[in-house]
Amino acid sequence: MTATTTTTQPIRHRQRQGGPSLLGLGVVSLVLFLASLVISTAMAGRTYPSPFASASTILGYFRDHEGAVRAGAFLQFASGVPLLIYAATASARLRNLGIRAPGATIALAGGILSAGLLGLSALTSWTLSQPTVSSVDGVVRALHSLAFATGGPGFVVPFGLLIAGMAVPAAFGRLLPRGLWMAGLAVAVLAEVSTLSLVANGADFLLPIARFGGLGWMIGAGALLPTRRSASAAEATS
């Protein structure tokens, strides 16, 4: 009897572990990304240019504000790390809560892709901060477009999958308040629709809405997603 008790207790303890704080990871990711925008804008005295801006505006920005570009790229790259940990933790927690639907896997895949593409965008911007690169017009335009594609729709679309992968199981499993999971679904839809920014210039306004709406939703979900199933949630997922 004693041997049986000592072997089952560690297993139960592991099952109850919730992993890192989702709330904390969400806040850190948001703060780092906001810092990348605020600090680079303050250093340059202007915002990061759109790929649809004039050639002179784009070339002048990268040639005159290399330090601002480098600082923004560093902080943006850093913001992807807690995002990746968030996705892995959320996926594991959903499984621990009894979710067996594909949502947990979709959330993990979306988190990996969005963090990876965000990092690629940041590294591309860092490359643009190098004097030997920013002095070549064609290279600047090409890398700037790549930075936008990977950090804009490339990031936002799989980021929407991360949110949907959490919101849908949370709805069926009664893991989050109705208003919160519905907001998550709305943000996820906007994120997928933002793909239009690749073919329509006017659709790029969807990108910041989905990005910041999604980061805010991550924080809310991280604060409210339980680490253990309630009786009603257990019935819903059984």
Stockholm file with secondary structure:
# STOCKHOLM 1.0

chainA/1-238         MTATTTTTQPIRHRQRQGGPSLLGLGVVSLVLFLASLVISTAMAGRTYPSPFASASTILGYFRDHEGAVRAGAFLQFASGVPLLIYAATASARLRNLGIRAPGATIALAGGILSAGLLGLSALTSWTLSQPTVSSVDGVVRALHSLAFATGGPGFVVPFGLLIAGMAVPAAFGRLLPRGLWMAGLAVAVLAEVSTLSLVANGADFLLPIARFGGLGWMIGAGALLPTRRSASAAEATS
#=GR chainA/1-238 SS CHHHHHHHHHHHHHHHCCCSCHHHHHHHHHHHHHHHHHHHHHHHTSCCCCTTSCHHHHHHHHHHCHHHHHHHHHHHHHHHHHHHHHHHHHHHHHHHTTCCSTHHHHHHHHHHHHHHHHHHHHHHHHHHTSHHHHTCHHHHHHHHHHHHHHHTHHHHHHHHHHHHHHHHHHHHTTCSCHHHHHHHHHHHHHHHHGGGGGTCGGGGGHHHHHHHHHHHHHHHHHHHCCSSCCHHHHHHHC
#=GC SS_cons         CHHHHHHHHHHHHHHHCCCSCHHHHHHHHHHHHHHHHHHHHHHHTSCCCCTTSCHHHHHHHHHHCHHHHHHHHHHHHHHHHHHHHHHHHHHHHHHHTTCCSTHHHHHHHHHHHHHHHHHHHHHHHHHHTSHHHHTCHHHHHHHHHHHHHHHTHHHHHHHHHHHHHHHHHHHHTTCSCHHHHHHHHHHHHHHHHGGGGGTCGGGGGHHHHHHHHHHHHHHHHHHHCCSSCCHHHHHHHC
//
